[in-house]
Amino acid sequence: MFTSSPLLFTSLAFSPSSPGPLSFFYPSSSSSPITSYIPSYEDQKSFDYLTACIKEGLRLFPPAAVLPARKSTKDVEFGGYFVPKGTLFAIDILDMHRNRSIWGLDSEDYIPERFLPPDHPLAQLDLDDDKEVTSPGKRKLKVQPTRNDHPMAFNAFGASQRSCIGQAFSMIEQRMFLGALLLRYEISLPAGMEELKVGPTALLTPKDAHVLLKRRF
């Protein structure tokens, strides 16, 4: 939960920019009244747009901004550079996630649609007369969102055999918690809080951050 807490807050802080209709969090097939509905394990599997919102928050604010360093055990040529034995390697996830050569000119923008499959209904964003794109969250986008399907482009949980063992649980936990919360509350940011700031800790955590909750019903 130590890593999940900052992830949940990051998602909440971005929610005012991408609220989406209640249908994103309340399945039409549910037999429970909307006022008492709690997402089930099966329900959360269908929260595609919420998953995209969580991943986009993780892209911009990965909890582990820099992965632990590794030491080369022998001389090696890496990317055209000679690296002598004993050199420390560290992967800067934060920089990689915001790198324009990987994520395009909109790499600094919060655009969840980039994590939806191109053929997903919510990813069909049409340019309006002002050449802007309207997202499902009713946000105006100047360009179609940049996607990157390379398996290493999004690295919030690590990759391969060294990936986070709690990745699947974390995503389930966030979808169920946020689905229940966003269904019941409208999220807004306090006056003067225009951007999310993070503190210099081992994990990238929000600093002096608050959100306002207003009951929907």
C-alpha positions in Angstrom: 0.0 0.0 0.0 3.0 2.3 0.5 3.4 2.5 -3.3 -0.3 2.4 -4.0 -1.2 5.5 -1.9 0.8 8.0 -4.1 -0.5 6.3 -7.2 -4.1 6.7 -6.1 -3.6 10.4 -5.2 -2.0 11.0 -8.6 -5.0 9.5 -10.3 -7.3 11.7 -8.1 -5.3 14.8 -8.8 -5.8 14.3 -12.6 -9.4 13.3 -12.4 -10.7 16.9 -12.8 -9.0 16.9 -16.2 -10.6 13.7 -17.2 -13.8 12.9 -15.3 -15.7 10.9 -17.9 -19.4 9.9 -17.6 -20.6 7.8 -14.8 -21.0 4.9 -17.2 -17.2 4.5 -17.1 -17.6 3.3 -13.5 -21.1 1.9 -13.3 -21.8 -1.1 -15.6 -25.3 -1.0 -17.1 -25.6 -4.8 -16.3 -25.3 -4.2 -12.6 -28.3 -5.2 -10.5 -27.3 -2.9 -7.6 -28.7 0.6 -7.3 -26.1 3.2 -8.2 -26.2 4.7 -4.7 -25.0 1.4 -3.2 -22.9 0.0 -6.0 -19.4 -1.2 -5.2 -17.2 -2.5 -8.2 -16.6 -6.2 -8.1 -13.5 -8.0 -9.3 -15.3 -8.8 -12.5 -16.6 -5.3 -13.0 -13.2 -3.7 -12.7 -12.0 -5.7 -15.7 -14.2 -3.6 -18.0 -13.0 -0.2 -16.7 -10.9 0.5 -19.8 -10.9 4.2 -19.7 -10.1 4.3 -15.9 -7.2 1.9 -16.6 -5.9 4.3 -19.3 -6.2 7.2 -16.8 -4.2 5.3 -14.2 -1.5 4.4 -16.6 -1.2 7.9 -17.9 -0.8 9.1 -14.3 1.9 6.5 -13.9 3.6 7.6 -17.0 3.9 11.2 -15.9 4.6 10.4 -12.2 6.1 6.9 -11.9 6.6 5.9 -8.2 10.1 4.7 -8.9 11.5 7.5 -10.9 14.9 6.0 -11.2 15.5 2.2 -11.1 18.3 0.8 -8.8 21.7 1.0 -10.4 23.4 -2.1 -11.8 27.2 -2.6 -12.2 28.7 -4.0 -15.4 30.7 -7.1 -14.7 32.9 -6.8 -17.8 33.8 -4.4 -20.6 31.0 -4.0 -23.0 29.9 -1.9 -26.0 26.5 -0.4 -25.4 24.6 1.6 -28.0 27.9 2.4 -29.7 29.6 3.5 -26.5 32.4 1.6 -24.8 31.5 1.0 -21.2 34.4 -0.3 -18.9 33.9 -3.0 -16.3 32.6 -1.6 -13.0 30.4 1.1 -14.5 27.1 1.8 -12.8 23.9 1.8 -14.9 20.7 3.5 -13.8 17.5 3.8 -15.8 15.8 7.2 -15.5 12.1 6.2 -15.8 10.8 9.7 -15.3 12.8 11.1 -18.2 12.0 8.1 -20.4 8.3 8.5 -19.8 8.4 12.2 -20.8 10.9 11.9 -23.6 9.5 13.4 -26.8 11.5 11.0 -29.0 9.4 8.2 -27.4 6.1 9.8 -26.6 5.9 12.6 -29.1 5.4 16.4 -28.8 2.5 15.8 -26.3 4.8 13.8 -23.9 4.2 16.3 -21.1 0.4 16.3 -21.4 -2.0 14.1 -19.6 -3.9 12.2 -22.3 -5.3 8.9 -21.2 -6.5 8.0 -24.7 -2.9 7.1 -25.7 -3.3 3.9 -23.6 -6.4 2.8 -25.4 -6.2 0.5 -28.5 -6.7 2.6 -31.6 -9.9 0.7 -32.5 -11.4 1.3 -29.0 -14.6 3.4 -29.1 -13.3 5.9 -26.6 -10.1 6.3 -28.6 -12.0 7.7 -31.7 -11.3 11.4 -31.3 -12.4 13.6 -34.1 -11.1 17.0 -35.0 -13.7 19.7 -34.6 -14.0 22.9 -36.7 -11.2 24.5 -34.6 -8.9 21.6 -35.4 -9.1 20.5 -31.8 -9.9 17.0 -30.4 -12.5 16.3 -27.8 -11.7 13.5 -25.5 -14.3 11.3 -23.6 -13.6 13.5 -20.6 -14.6 16.6 -22.7 -11.1 18.0 -22.8 -9.8 19.8 -25.8 -6.7 18.3 -27.4 -4.7 20.1 -30.1 -3.4 16.8 -31.7 -4.3 13.2 -31.8 -2.6 11.5 -28.8 0.8 9.9 -29.3 0.9 6.2 -28.6 3.9 3.9 -28.2 3.3 0.2 -28.1 7.0 -0.8 -27.6 7.0 -3.1 -24.5 9.7 -1.0 -22.8 8.2 2.5 -23.5 5.9 2.3 -20.4 8.0 1.1 -17.5 6.2 2.2 -14.4 6.4 -1.4 -13.0 9.7 -2.5 -14.5 9.8 -5.2 -17.1 10.7 -8.8 -17.9 11.7 -11.0 -15.0 12.5 -8.0 -12.8 9.0 -6.4 -13.1 7.1 -5.6 -9.9 5.5 -8.7 -8.4 2.5 -6.6 -7.2 1.7 -5.0 -10.6 -1.5 -6.9 -11.2 -2.8 -6.4 -7.7 -2.0 -2.7 -7.8 -4.0 -2.1 -10.9 -7.0 -4.1 -9.6 -6.8 -2.2 -6.3 -6.7 1.1 -8.0 -9.6 0.4 -10.4 -11.9 -0.9 -7.6 -11.1 2.0 -5.3 -11.2 4.8 -7.8 -14.3 3.3 -9.5 -16.2 3.4 -6.3 -14.9 6.9 -5.3 -15.4 8.6 -8.6 -18.9 7.2 -8.9 -19.9 9.0 -5.7 -17.8 12.1 -5.7 -16.9 15.0 -8.0 -13.2 15.7 -7.8 -11.7 19.2 -7.9 -8.4 20.9 -7.0 -8.1 23.6 -4.4 -7.6 27.2 -5.6 -4.0 27.8 -6.4 -3.1 24.2 -7.0 -2.5 24.2 -10.7 0.0 21.4 -11.0 1.1 18.3 -9.0 4.4 18.7 -7.1 6.4 15.8 -5.9 8.8 15.4 -3.0 12.4 14.2 -3.2 12.0 10.8 -1.6 12.9 7.2 -2.6 9.5 7.0 -4.2 8.0 9.8 -6.3 5.2 11.0 -3.9 2.9 14.1 -4.0 4.1 17.1 -1.9 1.7 19.5 -0.1 -1.1 18.2 -2.3 -4.9 18.1 -1.7 -8.1 17.3 -3.6 -11.7 18.4 -2.9 -14.5 15.9 -2.9 -18.1 16.8 -3.4 -20.8 14.1 -3.2 -22.8 13.4 -6.4 -25.8 11.9 -4.5 
